Amino acid sequence: MTTKLPYYILSIAAVDVNNDSNIDVIFTLDGERKLYIIFNLGNNRFEKVKEYDILQSSGLLMPFATADMNNDNSIDIIFPFNDSTSHAIIFENNGQGEFIEGLSLYSDGGINSLCTGDIDRNGFLDIIISIYGWGYNQIGIHYQMDNSMFRPFKTYQLEKYPLAIGIVDLNHDDFLDLIVTYPQDNSFSTLLNTKSIESFEKNHYLTNTGPIFVKSADFNGDRHLDVVLINYFSNNIVFYTNDGTGRLTYWKTIVGVNNPVSFALADYNNDSFIDIIIPNYHSNNITVYFNDEHEQFSNSSIYVTYPIPHLITTAHMNQDDKIDLVFSNERYVAILLTRCDLP
């Protein structure tokens, strides 16, 4: 299924927004303040795109995040905006896929990216933001105390200009840690949670040019979550293994990707090893790097008919045992259902 759209696609997610056990697709377009939803009807059927004029805030809309912010078992959306008073707005889901504008949370500087996680382990999700602007080499956290009540915005100084944020427990202490990329400096940092909201333990690592995205998974089967980055300007994927304490060591580099701006991790071929799926921005294909039991990655390209694929996510769209792909190029959203067994 494909859907052509009038503007550049800014962000996309595959989540069940109406609690019917079918994964829907939501996305936003650059230059608009609308939410678009493709409802999944089940049995490989999808409704036509529905648009909702719910974003009334001023400012430049940035890529959103999804999470159940108020513990009501429905997925909410956090929309960041950049203007003279940069802020994030939580849109609460009524459980039927209808979103109501809720609390606005104001930040210092501009918002580059955001994610969610329970950093202080109080049972409520917090909002973590990478901040940009002259003098703002920082991340900031809106700590949630209970449903829709937040502490004053807390910032943490960094040595570099941050972009992407990953959130994961790197050292098995049941507290979430952060990974922050610095594309202007070709490096990244891990921020290990000290179990206090006052500080993080920072460790700095060099990588290749243009680290714009970071994720984590256990790639080598040692039960420690490793780190993988995509580097836009050097056109490669770089892996770092984790010794279990949060200390990382360079592992390997995969070359040959084509200006990637996003990627997804999933066990795409059901062999119990995490694979990497990357849309190659300046070519008409998506490459799957299959991870095997020997910790090697072989690649296979999925050729698509719509050029310049750039955003991608994975989900079980039709409730079979196969991972499906949801991706976009500049004007299309496509759902690729996996029909056959993969190598």
ABEGO torsion letter per residue (X at the ends): XBBBBABBBABBBBBBAAGAGBBBBBBBBBGBBBBBBBBBAEGGBBBBBBBBBABABBEBBBBBBBBBAAGAGBBBBBBBBBBABBBBBBBBBAGAGBBBBBBBBBBBEBBABBBBEBAAGAGBBBBBBBBBEBGBBBBBBBBBABBGBBBBBBBBBBABBBBBBBBBBAAGAGBBBBBBBBAAAGBBBBBBBAGBAABBBBBBBBBBBGBABBBBBBAAGAGBBBBBBBBAAAGBBBBBBBAGAGBBBBABBBBGBBGBABBBBBBAAGAGBBBBBBBBAABABBBBBBBBAAGBBBBBBBBBABBGBABBBBBBAAGBABBBBBBBBAABBBBBBBABBBX
